[in-house]
Amino acid sequence: MTIQTISATDFTELLLTQPNLQVLDIRSQFEFDNMRLSYPTTHVEMHNVMANDTNINKDADLYILCKMGPRAHTIAQYLASNGFNKLIVIDGGIMGCKESSAPVVEQDPPANPQEIMLAVQSSFQKFMTREDID
């Protein structure tokens, strides 16, 4: 199974032209509340992503979004090992999407970068300590 990547710029172009992309945002609730795509997404915090989630279509392309890309790769590997075949990681994550002029909704004022980093670390740690992860 090959996990594909797409640049945030190319993904932004897709967002603007295709209304039915399946996007899974795996960031923490804190991160999601701070900034999110203004596009229909499925938001499931990284540590709660389950391969049998009925909100995720295994047979359709699944674009996976995190802050920059590394957590999305981790989730893609997890889903690939559980039967998903059409996984596409958004390289650069939500930050790259914002830089590429993707439609985003941001909290005003934005969250403190240190608080966001703590949310990122907590999200990853919760995922890695799950019992179903090898």
For each residue, the residues with C-beta under 8 A, 3 or more apart:
1: 80 84 85 87
2:
3: 73 76 77 80 87 88 89
4: 87 88 89
5: 69 88 89 90 91
6: 10 11 14 63 88 89 90 91
7: 10 11 91 92 96
8: 11 12 90 91 92 93 95 96 97 99 100 102
9: 12 13 96 100
10: 6 7 13 14
11: 6 7 8 14 15 63 90 97 100 102
12: 8 9 15 16 97 100 101 102
13: 9 10 16 17
14: 6 10 11 17 18 21
15: 11 12 18 21 37 39 97 102 103
16: 12 13 103
17: 13 14
18: 14 15 21
19:
20:
21: 14 15 18 39 61 63
22: 42 56 57 60 61 62 63
23: 37 39 40 41 42 63 64 65
24: 41 42 44 49 56 62 63 64 65 75
25: 32 36 37 41 42 43 44 65 66 94
26: 44 45 46 49 64 65 66 71 72 75 123
27: 31 32 43 45 46 65 66 67 71 94 119 120 123
28: 31 32 45 46 119 120 122 123
29: 32 33 43 45
30: 33 34 111 115 116 119
31: 27 28 34 35 67 94 111 116 119 120 123
32: 25 27 28 29 35 36 43
33: 29 30 36 107
34: 30 31 106 107 110 111 116
35: 31 32 94 98 104 105 106 107 110
36: 25 32 33 41 43 94 104 105
37: 15 23 25 41 65 94 97 102 103 104 105
38: 103 104 105
39: 15 21 23 102 103
40: 23
41: 23 24 25 36 37 65
42: 22 23 24 25 55 56
43: 25 27 29 32 36
44: 24 25 26 48 49 53 55
45: 26 27 28 29 48 49 123 126
46: 26 27 28 49 66 71 74 75 123 124 126 127
47: 123 126 127 130
48: 44 45
49: 24 26 44 45 46 53 75 78 79 127
50: 53
51: 78 79 82 83 84
52:
53: 44 49 50 56
54:
55: 42 44
56: 22 24 42 53 62
57: 22 60 62
58: 83 84 85 86
59: 86
60: 22 57 86
61: 21 22 86 88
62: 22 24 56 57 79 84 86 87 88
63: 6 11 21 22 23 24 88 89 90
64: 23 24 26 72 75 76 79 87 88 89 90
65: 23 24 25 26 27 37 41 72 90 93 94 97
66: 25 26 27 46 69 70 71 72 75 93 94
67: 27 31 71 93 94 95 116 120
68: 92 93 95 96
69: 5 66 72 73 89 90 91 92 93 96
70: 66 73 74
71: 26 27 46 66 67 74 75 120 123 124 127
72: 26 64 65 66 69 75 76 89 90 93
73: 3 69 70 76 77 89
74: 46 70 71 77 78 124 127
75: 24 26 46 49 64 66 71 72 78 79 127
76: 3 64 72 73 79 80 84 87 89
77: 3 73 74 80 81
78: 49 51 74 75 81 82 133
79: 49 51 62 64 75 76 82 83 84 87
80: 1 3 76 77 84 85 87
81: 77 78 134
82: 51 78 79
83: 51 58 79
84: 1 51 58 62 76 79 80 87
85: 1 58 80
86: 58 59 60 61 62
87: 1 3 4 62 64 76 79 80 84
88: 3 4 5 6 61 62 63 64
89: 3 4 5 6 63 64 69 72 73 76
90: 5 6 8 11 63 64 65 69 72 93 96 97
91: 5 6 7 8 69 96
92: 7 8 68 69 95 96 97 99 100
93: 8 65 66 67 68 69 72 90 96 97
94: 25 27 31 35 36 37 65 66 67 97 98 104
95: 8 67 68 92 98 99
96: 7 8 9 68 69 90 91 92 93 99 100
97: 8 11 12 15 37 65 90 92 93 94 100 102 104
98: 35 94 95 101 102 104
99: 8 92 95 96
100: 8 9 11 12 92 96 97
101: 12 98
102: 8 11 12 15 37 39 97 98
103: 15 16 37 38 39
104: 35 36 37 38 94 97 98
105: 35 36 37 38
106: 34 35 110
107: 33 34 35 110 111
108:
109:
110: 34 35 106 107
111: 30 31 34 107 115 116
112: 115 116
113: 116 117
114: 117 118
115: 30 111 112 118 119
116: 30 31 34 67 111 112 113 119 120
117: 113 114 120 121
118: 114 115 121 122
119: 27 28 30 31 115 116 122 123
120: 27 28 31 67 71 116 117 123 124
121: 117 118 124 125
122: 28 118 119 125 126
123: 26 27 28 31 45 46 47 71 119 120 126 127
124: 46 71 74 120 121 127 128
125: 121 122 128 129
126: 45 46 47 122 123 129 130
127: 46 47 49 71 74 75 123 124 130 133
128: 124 125 133
129: 125 126 133
130: 47 126 127 133
131:
132:
133: 78 127 128 129 130
134: 81
